Amino acid sequence: MEIGDVMKAKIPYFVALIPIVLTVAFLMITVFLLDIPLFIPLLFGYFLTVLIAMIYHIKVQSLWIASISGIRSISMIIVILVLIGILIAIWSSSGTIDALVYYGLALIHPNYLVFISFIVSSLISMLLGTSVGTSSTVGVAFMGMAHHLGISPSLVAGALVSGAFVGDRTSPLSSAAQMNSLVTDTNYYENIKELLKTLIPAMMITSIFYLFIESGIDSIGGGADFVVGQARREIVSLYGTLSLWLLLPPLVIMILAFFKISTRLNLLAGILIGAVLAYIFQGRDVLELGQYALFGFNHPNGKLFGGGWNMFNQILLIVVAGAFYGVLDSSGILSIILDKMTKSMKNELSVVQKTMGISIASAALSSTQVMGIIIPGKVMSNIYKKMDMKLTLLNRMISDSGMMVAGLIPWNLNAILLGIALNISVLDYLPYAFLLVVLPIYSYLHYWWGFAKKEKTTGRKIAKNIE
């Protein structure tokens, strides 16, 4: 959008709030009451924003360019989304997913599957630095185990997502963590000390929650060996034999992720190796594999796995979300709201509150985790400097808020990708992704307690007027 358009627009604050408030309300109603695709509320918000912008004399051409720019900025996610759909279909047709389950069942006690899912997912995500890579490998295996052992897939998925975000937020190999360091002008290795202050206690609390829930589930007890053996025999009956070679695709993905090979190339490698194994071990021909890649694989257990075409609703959601964010940004509506939010900060605690609020709101409105990092990082960094607050604290508050909560927002791209990788709805795993709720709450209380103690000790109110 041209600068002149924004200057002429002069959209009042209460008018700027209208598309935000109504869209969020429509999204909430859709999520909890209506059975319609999520892109519809966002499409409503998009057209409402365009209408308001036009009323305030912003050119249609500028809005169109902004829409295209917004879509282009997240277009790579669409490619990754389709590749994940194809990967899951090919791995399912080759027997790779069932092989992961078969060998995993031999190593894990079913009574602690949820807790172990969380811990293993956390460790692998720290190694890989990607929540999607973690969910596409060990996540798939644990979901298969949950199915065969009769344990709630939603509960296991919540534990897996919680663990997957540990690496997304904290791993030195995470692009999101490195971006956060860059945007906040901090050093990752200085940030890690700050990040662990809240991560370790939050992980301990989350672990207690999962162990407590498992203690209330009927224990398999002495029949564990029988149940596991029965589940493994059921898998073997589908394939005859399962070769260790079927574990090669996820192993390759983990190795390539460790060496920071691009996600697209990584997924393509996993698809190609899976296709070769499907041909060798299951006798799938090229035509069959193409059909599975496009429309998904109908597993003998009755479930449909993956398929590029089955990503259509998610792709529409991404396209509309990108366009919506583009017009919000270019019309000046986003900056109007952010300016209003940052004017009322008078002390360090209010700065932290606004940092977390802006980060979460950005992740929700833009539908991307990335904007939950970039927007608060750019908006708040100068304020932290003026208030003599450490930029490592800014980095941590972004890490503990928008970066984590992104996984709980049904229309956020990170949540969508994880749901697809685990073959489950975001709404199904949402109530059990405890770390994504515990960490933001603990982080805020941790800072609030320190702030209150500091005020009490010094006997003065720690306040500085930003203006």
N, C-alpha and C positions, 0 to 999 in steps of 0.2 A: 504493500500500500504506500502511496505517496505521503510524504510528511505533511503536505498541505491539507490532505484529506483529514488527517487526525486533528490538525489544528482547527479546521472548520467544524469538525464534528461536535466538540464540546458536549459530549454525552454526560448528563448528570449521573451522580453516583447511584441514586435509587433506580434509575433506568438501566444502568449497567448491571445491576443486581438481578433484574427481571429474567434474562435468559438463563443465568446461572441457577437461581432458586427454582424456577419452573422445571428446568431440565433435570436437576438433581431429584426433585420431587417425583417427576415422571419416571425416572430411573428406579427410584425406591419402590414405587407402586408396581412397576414392571417386574422387578426382582421378586417381590414378595406376594403379589396378588395376580398379576396377569401372565398369561401363557403366550407371550409374543416375543419375537427376537429383540435383543437389546439395542440393535442399531436404530430401531424406530424412535425411541426417546431421544437419542442423539441427533437423529435427522430432524426431529421437531425442534431441538435446541439450535441446530444449524440454521434452519430457515427463519426462526424467530430472531436470531442474532443478525442475519442478513437484512431482515425487514427493519429492525431498529437502526442498523447502520445506514440503510437507504433513507430512512426518515430524517436522519441527521446529515444528509447530503454527502455520504461517502459513495464514491463511484462504484457502479456494478462491476466494471472492469477490474478495479483494485481488489474487490472482494473475490472475484473469480480467480485472479492471480494468487491471492492469499490462500484460497481453498486448494489449488493445485500444489502450491508450495508446501502446505501442511501435509497433503497426501504423500508428496514426494519424500518428505523428511522421514517418513516411517515405512516407505515402500519395501525396504529390505526385510522388514518383519513379515510381510506377506509371503515373500519367497521362502523364508525360514518356516513359516506356518505350513505351507504346502509340502515342503521337504520332510517335516516331522510327520505329517499325515502319511506320506509315501513310505517313510522309514518304518513306521509302526506296522503298516500293512505287509511290507516285504519281510520284516523280521517275524511276524506272526506266521506267514506262509512258509517260511524256511524252518520253523521250529526253534528259532533262537530264543524267543520269549519263554516258551515252555522249557527249554534247556536251562535257562537262568533260574526258573522256578524249581526244576527238578534237582539241580545241584545245590541250590540255596536251601531247600528243605532239609538237606542232609547236615547242614551246618548250624541251623538256628532252632532254638527251642520255641515251639509255638506259643507257650504261655507268656513269652516276653517279646512277641513279634513287634508290637507297636513301639515299645521303648527302643528296641534294637533298630527298628526302621529309622527312628529319629537320630540315633547316635551314628549309624552307618551313613545316612544321608548327609549329616553334618560333616563327617570326616571326608567323604568323597567330594563334597562341594568345596571344601577347603583345598583339596588337591586339584580340582578342575577349575574352580573359580567361576562356575556357571550353574545356575539353578536348572536350566533347561537340559544341559548335558547330564547332570546328576539324575534328574527325573527320567530321562530317556534311557538310562542304563540301569542303575540299581533300583530306581523307582519302579520300573516296569517289572523287575523281578519280585520285589516285595508285594506289589499289587497282585501278581499272580499267586503268590503264596497265601495272601489273605483270602483270595477266592477259593483256593483248594482246601484251606483249613476252616472255612466258614466264619472268618473274622471280618468285622465290618470294614468294607473297602474305604468308606468315608473316613473312618478313624485312622486307618493306616495312611491314607493319602494326606490327611492333615499333618501327621507326624513327618511324612516325607517332605512335604512342602516347607514345614518349619525348619527341617534340617537343610534343605536346599538353599534357603535364604541366608543361612549362616555364612556360606562361602561367597554368595553374591555380595554380601555386606562387608566381609572381613578379609577374604583371601587376597594375597598379593597378586594372584593371577586373574582376579576379577576385573573386567573392564569397567564395571559400575563403580567399584571401590577406587580404581585409579582415576576415573573421571571426577569423582567426588574430591579427591586430593587436588586435582588440577584446578577445578572450579573454585575451591576454597583457598587456593594458593598455599597448600600445606604439603608436608612430606609424609608419604604413606607410613614410613617406619616410625615417625613420631606419632602419627594418628593411631597406630595399632595399640599403643599403651592406653590411650583414651578409650578406644573401642572395646577393649577387654574389660574395662571397669564395669560396664553394664552387661556385656554379653555373657560372661561366665555366671553371674548370679541369675540372670534371666534363663539361661540354659538349665541351671540346677532346678529352678522353680518349674520350668516346663517338664523336665524329666520326672519330677515328683507327681505332676498332674497325670502324665501318661502311665506311670506305675500304679497310681491310685485307681485310675480307670480300669487298668488290666486286673487289679485285685478284685474288682467287682464283676468281672466277666467269668463265666463258668470255666474253671480250670480244666484243661485236658488231662492234667495229672499223669497218672500211671498209664493212661491210654495214649500218651503222646506218640510213642513209637508206632502204635497201630494206626493212628490217624495220619501221621506223616507217611508211613509205608503205603497206606491206601491211596493217598494223594499222588505219590510217586508212581504207583502202579497204574493209576488212571491216566497219567501223562504218557507212560510207556505204551499203553494200549492204543494210543492215537498214532504213535510213530514207529512202533516196533523197537527201535533202538535210538538213543540220543547220543550223538558224538560230542566230545569236548570241542571239536572244531566249530560247533554252533555258537560257542561263546566268543568267537573271534571278533564279530562286528562290534559289540560293546567294548571289548578290550581295545580295539583300534580307536574307537571314539574317545576313550579316556586318555590314551596315549597322545593322540593328536590335540586334544584339548589342553593337555599338560604343556605341550610345546607351542600353544597359542596359535594353532592353525585356525583359519577363519571358520566360523560356524557353518557357513554354506558348504565349503569344501569338506569339512568334517562329516556333515550329514550325508553328503553325496558319497563319500567313501563308505560310510555305514550302509547305505542303500545298495551300492554296487556289490560289496562283499556279501551282503545278505542275499542278493539276487543269485549270485554264483552258488552259494550254499543251498539255496532253495532248489536250484537246478540239479546239483549233485546229490543231495540227500532226499529230496522230496519229489524229484522228477518234474518240477514245474517248468513249462516251456515259456518262451519269450512272450507269447500272446497272453498266457495266463497271468504272468507277472505284470504285464502292462495293464490288464484288467484290474488286478488287485491294487496297483499303484493309483489308478484313477478312482475306482469305486469302493475300495476297501476289501479286506479279507474276511469271509464268513467262517469263523472258527467253529470246529465241531461242537464246542460248548454252547453255540447259539449266538455268541456275541459278534458284532461287526467291528473289526479293528482297522482304524486308519482310513487312508484314501484321500487323495487330493481334492476330489469333488465334494467330499463330506466337510471340507473346511469353508464352504461357500458363505454360510452365515457369519462365521468369524472374520472372513475376509471383508465382507460388507461392513461389519462393525469397525474394523481397522480403518477402512477408507473413510467412513463417515466421521470417525473420531479425529482423524487427521485433518479433514476439511473443517470440522467444528473448531478445533484448536487454532487453525490458521486464521479464521475470521475473528475469533475472540481476541487474538493477539494483534492482528492488523487493524482492527476497528478501534483499538485503544481501550476496549472494555477491560481487558486483563490488567493493564497498567493502572487504570483508574481505581480498580479494586485493591491492587497491591499498594498503591500510594496511600490509600485511605487506611489500610491495615497497619502500615509502618509508622504512621504519624502519632499513634497513641502510645508508643513505647516510652516508658519513663525510667525503668530500671532493668537490671540484668535478667530478672525472672520474666518480665514481660517480653524481653527480646527472645528468650528461649521459647516461650509460649508461641510467639508469632512465627518463629523459625519452624517449629513443628507443624503449626497450622498451615503455613504457606506450602511447606513440603508435601503434606498430605493432600491439600486441595489441588496442588499442581499435578500430583500423580493421578488424582481422580479426574480432573477436568481435561487433561491432555491425553489420558488413557495410556500414558507411558511412565515407566519408572525413571527414565532419563530426565524428563522435565521436572520430576520431583526432586532431582538433584540440581539441575542447572538453574532453575528459576530462584529457589531460595538462596543458592550459592551466590548468584550475581546480585540479588536484591539486598541480602543481609551482610555481605562481607564488609562493606564500608561502615555499616552500623556497628558491627563487632569491633572494628578498629577504633571508632569514635568512643565507644564505651570501654575501651581498654580490656576487652574480652578476648580470650585466646581463640584463634581461628581453628585450632584443633577441636575446640568445643563445638564450633559451628559444624565442622565435619561430622562430629559424632551425633549431633542432634538431627542432622539430615539423614545419617545412616540409620538412626533408631526410629525415624518416623516415616517419611515418604518412601524410602527404599524398602522398608518392611511391609508397610500397610498396602503397598501396591499389589501384593499377593492376595489381599482380601477383597479387592475391588473387582466385581464380576466382569466389568467392561475394560479393565486394565490389560494391556497386551501380555504382561508377564504372567498374570493369573490365567489368562486364556491359554497360553502356550503350555503351562504346567498342567492344566486340566486336560488338554489334548494328549500330552505325553503320558499321563496317568490314566487316560480313558475314563475320566470322571468329571462331573460338573463342578465348577467353582463353588456353587452354592452348597454342594454336598460335602466338600472338604472344609469349607470355611469355618464351621463351628469347632473344628478340631485342630486348626492351625494355631496352636496356643502361643508359640513363640512370637508370632507376628502381632499378637495382642499384648503379651506379657512384656516384651522388650520396650515398646513405646511408653507403656505405663510406668514400668520400673525406672526407665531413663529419666522421665519427668520427675518422679518422686525422689529419685537420687539427687537430682540437681536442686529441687525444691528444699529438701532437707538440709543440704549443704548451704544453700542461700539463707535459710532461716537461722541456722547455727551461726553463720557469719554475722548476720544482723544482731543477734543476741549478744555475741561475744564482743563486738566492737561498740555496741550500744548506740548505733546510729543506723539510719536507713540508707542503704546503698542505692543511691539514685542519682542519675545524671540526666539532665534534659538533653535529648538528642539535638533539638533545635538550638 
